Amino acid sequence: MKYYIIAGEASGDLHGSNLMKELYKKDPKAEIRFWGGDLMKNVGGTLVKHYRELAFMGFIEVIFNLKTILENIKICKKDILAFQPDVLIFIDYPGFNLRIAKWAKALGMKTHYYISPQIWAWKESRITDIKRDVDKMFVILPFEKKFYQDKHQFAVKFVGHPLIDAIHDQTFTDPILFRKENQLDEKPIIAILPGSRKQEITKMLSVMLSVVNDFPTYQFVIAGAPSQDFSLYQNFISQSNIKFISNKTYDLLQNATAALVTSGTATLETALFKVPEVVCYKGSWASYQIAKRIITLKYISLVNLIMDEEVVTELIQDDCNTKRIREELNKILTPKIRVSLLKKYNLLEEKLGGIGASEKTAALILKDLQ
């Protein structure tokens, strides 16, 4: 079978790589072309475009880069036509993927969507396009099945969350060796996860690192995104207790005492590693003003959304400042709060359905094709 997969962000690259591994197991003769990143490239297939060329954050940023986005859509359509896949597999990234899905469906191509666009957060009107243009939808959050099937009468399959697979399959470096290899001392680690896009990294690191001097008995370690060069982070590493490692986020979380995390998939990853965290988000003023008028969710972090309660503190926009970060970080470093958080994290993992999301999705895709 011929598969064409489109992932436009770091999280999509991770989930796409695990899905590809399962597709190759079940279909050894599979031919795969994809838009994604280094993790997918390492599995096999042919990389068409890297997600670092695709990821634009915020409403205003998308407008400024509209010409590039439209050109990428044109390139994608041309490449799909040349490849003639048996199925298109979309991974999140809805602004781009739903446009391709509409075009592909009109041509009679088979369309599968793995990891639903977050239309339960905003742009719920996209359900019309999804019902028209998507043959099969595989969802990874427990409340999404109810959202689609009960509210919108669109059948979907809940496959569990692929992050559990990714963590379960990870081979970790010995803790002593990890510190030695990365020039880390014996102080407990506070992990800094500022995101994967240039805009959010530069926006978030300044405020996240503004509390470093208030915690002299800890070392702060920045998790560098594999898609970004060290030069992007270099200006932020001016003090001896600020360290940097790249492309080793899971090893970092495995060894961290606490974390400051930019809202996104990383909030859930951190919780699954049982690391107490403070969730931070600060966008451009214009993007934030637009977002708060159209997004009606009570929370922005996946941890709180899945649990439907404020398990982890969210510091958004003006609340994301030195004073509040210092206060909340102090809280999660206290034993009582840590114990309470860990109990909630265990319940969270139970809700996500255990291991096997990638394998289940690959099996369902093949079953449909056969």
N, C-alpha and C positions, 0 to 999 in steps of 0.2 A: 504494500500500500504506500501511497505518497501522501505525506502530511505536511501542511504548511502552518507554522505556529507563529503567532505575533504576541510578543511581550515587550512592553515599553518602559519598564522600570526595573530597579534592582530586585525587588521582591518577586516580580514576574519572572526574572531570570532564574531565581532560585527554584520557584515552583515549576517552571518550564523544564529545567534540567532534570528534576526528579520524575516528571511525567515522561520525558524522553527516555530515561533509563528503563522505565516500565514498558514503554511502547517497543523499544528494541528487544526486551526480553520476550514479549508476546508475539512480536512480528520481526524476526531477525533480518528479514529482507526489506525492512522499512527504509524509505527514502524521505529524509526530513530537510526542509529548508525553513529558516526561521529568522525572525527579528528578535534579538535578545541580547545576551551578554556573554561574558567569559565562562560562566558556569555551564551554560547550554553548549557553548563552543567546545568545551572540554569533553562533553558526552559524545559528540559526533555531529553528523549532518553538515549543512552549509549555512554559515552566518551571512545574511544579506545586509543588515544594518545593525550597528550596536546601539543599545538604548541610551548611551551617553549623548547621542545625536538627536534623541527624541524627547527627553524629559524636560518639560517646561512647567514651572510651578506657579500657580496663581492666575487669576483672571487677566490681569494687566499684562503679565509676562507672555501669556498665550497670544494675546492680541499683537504684541510687539514681534512675535515670532511666527505670525500666521503664514507668511510667504513660505518659510521653511517647512511648516507643517503640511501645507497644501502640496508642495513639491514632493514630500515624502509619501503622501497618499498616492500621487501619480506614479511614483517609482514602484510602490507596493503593488498596485493594480497590474502594472506591466509585467512585473516579475511573477505574479500569480498566474497570469494568462500563459506565460512561457512555460511554467512548471506543470500546470494542469493537475493540481492535487486531487486526491480522492476526498479529502476533508480539510476544511480550514478550522484551526483551533485558536480561539481568542483567549488571552489571559488578561483579565481586568482591562486597564488602559482604554476606557470607554469612548473618549472623544475621538480617538483614531479608529479603534476597532469597530465601533458601530457603523461608522461610515463605510468601512470595507465590507462589513456584513451585509449592509443594504445593497451595495453594488453586486456582491457575490451571489446573494440569494436571487436577485433579478436575473442572473445568468444561469440559475439552476444548480449552483454549487451547494454542497453539504456544509452546514455551519454548526460548529459546536463551541460553546462558551464555557471555559473552566475558570472559576473564581469570578463571581458576578460583579458587574459594576455596582457601586454602592448607591443604587437608585433609591434605597430606603432612607438615604441621608439627604439627597437633593436630586433634582431632575427626575422625579418619579414619573413624569410624563414619558420618559424613555421606555416605559413598559410597552407602549404601543409598538415601538420599533423592534423591541426584543421579541415580542410575540409574533411579529411579522417576519423577522429576518433570522431568528436563531432556531435551529432544529432541536438542539439539546442543550440544556443548561445544567452544569454541575456546581452546586453551591457548597461553601466550606464553613459557613457560620450557622449555628443551629436555628436562629430566628429567621433566617432567609427563606427556609422552606415554607414556613407559615406565611411569610410576607407574600411570596409568589403564588402559592397554591390557594390559600384562603382568601387573600385580599384581591388577587388579580387572576385567579383561575388559570394559571400557567404552571403545568407540571414540571417539576425540577427534581433532581436527585441530590440529596445531601450525602456527601462522600467523606465528611470529616475534614479536619484542617491539616494541610500538608506540612505545616511547620513542625508538627509532632513527628512526622517522618524524618524531616531534615535534621532535627535534633537527635532523634533516636539513631540515625545512621552515621552521625558525626564521630570521627576519631579525634579524641582530645589529646593535646600535648600534656605531658606530666607537669604539674603545677610548678615544681622547682625549675624544671627545664624551661618552661614558658617564661618565667621571670628572668632567668639568665639570658635567654635568647633575645629578649626585648629590653634589656638593660633596666629592668624594674627592681626596686629595692624591696625590703620586707614590709613596708607600710601597707596597710589595707588599701584596696583599690576602689576608687569611685570611677565607674565607666561613664564616658561622655559619648553619647550616640547622637550626632548632630544631623543625621539624614544622609541622603545620597546625592541630592542635586546641589549644584553650585550655589544657587540663590539661597536655599535654606541653610546650607552649611555656613556661609558667611554671615547670615543673619543670626543664627542660633549660637555659634561658638562664642561670640563676644559676651553675650549675657550669661551663658552657661559657665564660662570660665571666670566670671567676675567675682565668684565666691571662693576662689581657690585659697586666698590668704586667710579666710575664716576657718579653714580646716587643715592646719599645719601638720597634723599627725596622719594625714591621708595623702596618697598620690592620685592625681587625676590623670586618666589615660583616655586619649581621644581614639575612637574607633574610626579609622580612615576607610572611606568607601573605595572598593576596588576600581571603580570607574573614574576616580579623581587622582590628579597628580599631587605629590607631596607639597608642591609649591603653594597650593591652595590653603594648606594648613600651617605653613611655615611661620607666618607672621603672628600666629596665636601661641606659639610655643616659645615663650620668653622667660619662663621661670623653671627652676630646677624640678619642682614637683608637678610639672605638666609633661606628660610623656605622650608618645604617638606610636600607634601600630596600625598597619594597613592590612585589610583583607583577613583579619583574624578575630572578627567580632564574637563568634561563638566561644573561642578560647578565652577571650576577654571576659565575657559574661560568666563563664564557668568559674572564673577566679575573682569576680567582683563582689564587693560587700554591699554596694548600692550603685544606683545609676541615675543620670539625668538623660532623658530620652525625648527626642523630637517626635511629635505625634506621627503615627504611621504604623506599619507592620512591626517595627522594632519594639513598640510598647508591648505587643503580645509575645514576641520572642523573649524579651526581658522577663516577663512574668513566668513563662514556661521554664526558664532557667532558675526560677524562684529567687530572683534578685529584687529587693525593694527598690521602687523607682518613683521619680517625680516626672510627670509628663509636661513637656514644654512646647509651646507653639507661638511663633511671632512672625506674621507675614507682613507684606507691604500694607500701608494704611488703606490704600484703595481696594486691594484684594480682600482685606479683612472686612471692610464696610459692606462690600458686595456679599461676601460669604455669610455674615451674620444675619442678613436679610432673607436669604434663601435656604439656609440649612436650619432645620428645626429640631435637630437631635439634642437630647439632654447632655450628651457627652461627646468628646472627640476621640478618645482612645478606645481601641478594640477591647481592652480589658473591661472597661466600665460598660461598654455597649453590650457585650456578651453576658455579663453578670447582672446588667440592669440595675446597677448601684455604683456609687463612687468608691470603688476599691482603692484606686490610686488617685492622688491629687493631680488635677489638671490646672496648669498655669497658662492662661491664654492671653495673648496680646499685652495689654497694659499690666496684667497681673504677672506676666513673665518678666520679672525684674529682680535685681540683686537681693533685695530685702526678702521677698517672698521665697525665692529659691533657697536662700540661706535658712529660713525658718523651716521649710518643708524638708529640706535635706537633713537638718538636725533631728526632725521627728522620726524619719525612717531609719536613722542610725541608732535609735533607742530600742532596747530589747523588747519592750512591751508591744510597740507598733510592729516590729519585725515579725513577731510570733503571730499576730493577728493577720498580717498580710500573707504569710505563708499558708495559713489555713484557707484563705480565700483563693489563693493561687491553685491549691489542690482541687478545690471545687471547680474552678475554671477549666482545668485540664480534663476533668470528668465530662464536662459539658461539651467538649470539643470532639468527643467520639473515638479517641484512641488512634493507634497507628493504622496506616493502609490507604490513605486518601489517594495517593498517586497511583497505586496499583488498582484500586477500585475504578478510578476514572479511566485509566488505560483500557481496562476490561470492558467498560461500558461503551467506550468509543469503538473498539473493535467489534463488539457485539452488534452495534448499529450498522457498521460498515459491511458486516458479513450477512 
